[in-house]
Amino acid sequence: MHLRAEAIILSVRAHGEHGAIVRAFTEADGVQPGYVRGGHGRTLRPVLQPANLVHGEWRSRTEDALAGLTVELLHSRAAMFSEALPAAAFQWATALTAFSLPEGLPYPRLYTALDGVLAAIEAAPAARGWAVAMVRYELLLLAELGFGLDLEHCAATGRNDDLAYVSPKSGIAVSRLGAEGYENRLLRLPRFLVEGGEAGWDDILDGLKLTGHFLERDLLIGKGAELLAARARLVDRLKRAVA
């Protein structure tokens, strides 16, 4: 096995005294794990920062063996980790991707979307410029893994107008008319997910609540306690940033 590709660092785990096992996301070959000799050392640690873009080369003698990985830094986002909100966003987006995606399967739409989210966080650390992109990335991740929401028509009436809620059970949109009397049992559907455009903070937080419900129910399924805690920290910091 020999692979060379640009990749986004997703996760790094120390292995042995100085090495590290790295999971990196490539556009054509999906998530690829590899062992980086010296990856936990002082020289490579800043390179192997989640959210960094690298050129990776994976080599192994057999398909089943963990490949050795060498990396060359293409773009560093390490400096952004000194700011609490961008750091929380980087950590959540990369950890969610690393946890959710199977290894070796291509997800080019997700790769492009994740790269866009990370770039938006880097360009606008105040969050107004990237929070909408984060919600859309989470929705895309759900859809790519077979858990997409139906936000095109009302589950109760079949119509596609005045959609304002989502059923927490079916993941299908519900109009104001169809929701009458049941509003408190439904999740709010932010306007930007239906109409596009910019979003206010109330809509952004509603969007994160919506995606969070289905991520926890369908993808993390009780196994991602640390991930859910990381997401809770991100949402809490967003709330404090706009309070």
C-alpha positions as CSV (number, residue, x, y, z in Angstrom):
1,M,0.0,0.0,0.0
2,H,1.4,3.4,-1.0
3,L,-0.7,6.5,-0.9
4,R,0.3,10.2,-1.3
5,A,-2.3,12.9,-0.8
6,E,-3.2,16.2,0.8
7,A,-5.1,15.5,4.1
8,I,-6.7,17.2,7.1
9,I,-5.4,16.0,10.4
10,L,-8.4,14.7,12.4
11,S,-6.9,13.1,15.5
12,V,-3.6,12.2,17.1
13,R,-3.0,9.6,19.7
14,A,0.4,9.0,21.4
15,H,1.9,5.6,20.8
16,G,5.0,4.5,22.5
17,E,7.5,6.9,23.8
18,H,7.7,9.3,20.9
19,G,5.4,8.0,18.1
20,A,1.8,8.8,17.3
21,I,-1.1,7.2,15.5
22,V,-2.8,9.8,13.3
23,R,-6.1,9.7,11.5
24,A,-6.2,12.1,8.5
25,F,-8.9,12.9,6.0
26,T,-8.1,12.7,2.3
27,E,-10.5,13.8,-0.5
28,A,-10.2,10.7,-2.7
29,D,-9.4,7.9,-0.1
30,G,-11.3,9.0,2.9
31,V,-10.0,8.7,6.5
32,Q,-6.5,7.1,6.5
33,P,-4.7,6.0,9.7
34,G,-1.0,5.9,10.0
35,Y,1.9,5.7,12.5
36,V,4.1,8.7,12.6
37,R,7.6,8.1,14.0
38,G,8.5,10.9,16.3
39,G,4.9,12.2,16.0
40,H,4.7,12.9,19.7
41,G,8.0,14.8,19.8
42,R,8.6,18.5,19.9
43,T,9.3,18.9,16.2
44,L,6.2,17.2,14.8
45,R,3.7,17.9,17.5
46,P,2.8,21.4,16.0
47,V,2.5,19.8,12.6
48,L,0.2,17.1,13.8
49,Q,-2.4,19.5,15.1
50,P,-6.0,18.6,14.3
51,A,-7.4,21.0,11.6
52,N,-3.9,21.4,10.0
53,L,-3.5,20.6,6.3
54,V,-0.6,18.3,5.4
55,H,0.8,16.4,2.5
56,G,0.9,12.8,3.7
57,E,2.6,9.7,2.4
58,W,1.4,6.3,3.7
59,R,3.4,3.1,3.1
60,S,2.8,-0.4,4.3
61,R,3.8,-3.9,3.1
62,T,0.3,-5.3,3.4
63,E,-3.2,-3.8,3.2
64,D,-4.0,-5.0,6.7
65,A,-1.0,-3.5,8.5
66,L,-1.0,0.0,9.9
67,A,0.8,2.2,7.4
68,G,3.8,4.3,8.3
69,L,3.0,7.9,7.7
70,T,5.3,10.8,6.9
71,V,3.9,14.3,6.8
72,E,4.8,17.7,5.3
73,L,2.9,20.7,6.7
74,L,1.0,22.7,4.0
75,H,-1.1,25.0,6.2
76,S,-1.1,25.4,10.0
77,R,-4.0,26.5,12.1
78,A,-2.2,25.8,15.3
79,A,-2.1,29.5,16.3
80,M,-5.9,29.5,16.4
81,F,-5.9,27.1,19.3
82,S,-4.8,29.9,21.6
83,E,-8.4,31.3,21.3
84,A,-11.0,29.3,23.2
85,L,-13.9,29.5,20.8
86,P,-12.1,28.7,17.5
87,A,-10.2,25.9,19.4
88,A,-13.4,24.4,20.6
89,A,-14.9,24.5,17.1
90,F,-11.8,23.0,15.5
91,Q,-11.7,20.2,18.1
92,W,-15.4,19.4,17.7
93,A,-15.4,19.3,13.9
94,T,-12.3,17.2,13.5
95,A,-13.2,14.8,16.4
96,L,-16.7,14.3,15.1
97,T,-15.4,13.4,11.7
98,A,-12.7,11.1,13.0
99,F,-15.3,9.3,15.2
100,S,-18.0,9.0,12.6
101,L,-16.4,8.1,9.3
102,P,-15.2,4.6,8.5
103,E,-11.7,4.3,7.3
104,G,-10.8,4.1,3.6
105,L,-14.1,5.2,2.1
106,P,-14.2,8.4,0.0
107,Y,-16.5,11.2,1.1
108,P,-15.4,14.0,-1.2
109,R,-18.4,16.3,-0.3
110,L,-17.6,16.0,3.3
111,Y,-13.9,16.7,2.7
112,T,-14.7,19.9,0.8
113,A,-17.3,20.9,3.4
114,L,-14.9,20.3,6.4
115,D,-12.2,22.2,4.7
116,G,-14.6,25.1,4.2
117,V,-15.7,25.1,7.8
118,L,-12.2,25.1,9.1
119,A,-11.2,27.9,6.8
120,A,-14.3,29.9,7.9
121,I,-13.4,29.4,11.6
122,E,-9.9,30.6,10.8
123,A,-11.1,33.7,8.9
124,A,-13.8,34.7,11.4
125,P,-12.9,33.6,14.9
126,A,-15.8,35.7,16.3
127,A,-18.2,32.8,15.1
128,R,-20.8,34.8,13.3
129,G,-19.1,33.8,10.0
130,W,-18.8,30.1,10.6
131,A,-21.6,28.9,13.0
132,V,-24.0,28.5,10.1
133,A,-21.4,26.5,8.2
134,M,-21.0,24.2,11.2
135,V,-24.7,23.5,11.4
136,R,-24.7,22.7,7.6
137,Y,-21.7,20.5,8.0
138,E,-23.3,18.4,10.7
139,L,-26.4,18.0,8.5
140,L,-24.3,16.9,5.6
141,L,-22.5,14.4,7.8
142,L,-25.8,12.9,8.9
143,A,-27.0,12.7,5.3
144,E,-23.7,11.2,3.9
145,L,-23.9,8.4,6.6
146,G,-27.6,7.6,5.8
147,F,-29.3,9.7,8.5
148,G,-30.4,12.7,6.4
149,L,-33.3,14.9,7.5
150,D,-36.2,15.6,5.2
151,L,-36.6,19.4,5.3
152,E,-38.5,19.7,2.0
153,H,-42.1,19.0,3.0
154,C,-44.4,18.7,6.0
155,A,-44.8,15.3,7.6
156,A,-48.5,16.2,8.5
157,T,-49.8,18.0,5.4
158,G,-47.4,17.0,2.7
159,R,-47.0,20.7,1.7
160,N,-43.7,22.5,1.4
161,D,-44.7,25.9,2.7
162,D,-44.3,27.6,6.1
163,L,-42.1,24.8,7.4
164,A,-41.1,25.7,11.0
165,Y,-40.4,22.5,13.0
166,V,-38.9,19.1,12.7
167,S,-40.2,15.9,14.2
168,P,-37.5,14.5,16.7
169,K,-38.6,11.0,15.8
170,S,-38.9,11.0,12.0
171,G,-36.5,13.8,11.1
172,I,-39.2,15.3,8.8
173,A,-40.1,18.9,8.7
174,V,-43.5,20.1,10.0
175,S,-45.4,23.2,9.0
176,R,-46.9,25.7,11.5
177,L,-50.4,24.4,10.5
178,G,-49.3,20.7,11.0
179,A,-47.7,21.5,14.3
180,E,-50.7,23.1,15.9
181,G,-51.0,21.8,19.5
182,Y,-47.8,19.9,19.3
183,E,-45.2,22.7,19.1
184,N,-43.6,21.8,22.4
185,R,-42.9,18.3,21.2
186,L,-41.0,19.4,18.1
187,L,-37.6,20.9,17.3
188,R,-37.5,24.3,15.7
189,L,-36.4,24.5,12.1
190,P,-34.3,27.6,11.5
191,R,-35.3,29.7,8.5
192,F,-31.7,29.6,7.1
193,L,-32.0,25.8,6.6
194,V,-35.1,26.3,4.5
195,E,-34.5,29.6,2.7
196,G,-30.7,30.0,2.9
197,G,-29.0,33.3,3.6
198,E,-27.7,34.7,6.9
199,A,-29.0,33.7,10.3
200,G,-29.5,35.4,13.7
201,W,-28.1,33.8,16.8
202,D,-31.5,32.3,17.9
203,D,-31.7,30.5,14.6
204,I,-28.1,29.3,14.8
205,L,-28.6,27.9,18.3
206,D,-31.8,26.2,17.2
207,G,-29.9,24.7,14.3
208,L,-27.2,23.3,16.6
209,K,-30.0,21.9,18.9
210,L,-31.6,20.3,15.9
211,T,-28.4,18.6,14.6
212,G,-27.2,17.8,18.1
213,H,-30.4,15.7,18.7
214,F,-29.9,13.6,15.6
215,L,-26.1,13.3,16.0
216,E,-26.5,11.9,19.5
217,R,-29.4,9.6,18.5
218,D,-28.1,8.2,15.2
219,L,-24.3,8.5,15.1
220,L,-22.9,8.7,18.6
221,I,-25.5,6.4,20.2
222,G,-24.1,6.5,23.7
223,K,-20.5,5.8,22.7
224,G,-19.4,9.4,22.3
225,A,-19.6,10.8,25.8
226,E,-16.3,12.7,25.3
227,L,-17.5,14.0,22.0
228,L,-20.8,15.1,23.4
229,A,-19.0,16.9,26.2
230,A,-16.8,18.7,23.6
231,R,-19.9,19.8,21.6
232,A,-21.6,21.0,24.8
233,R,-18.5,23.1,25.6
234,L,-18.7,24.6,22.1
235,V,-22.4,25.4,22.3
236,D,-21.9,26.9,25.8
237,R,-19.1,29.1,24.5
238,L,-21.2,30.3,21.6
239,K,-24.0,31.2,24.0
240,R,-21.6,33.1,26.2
241,A,-20.1,34.9,23.2
242,V,-23.5,36.3,22.2
243,A,-25.0,36.9,25.6
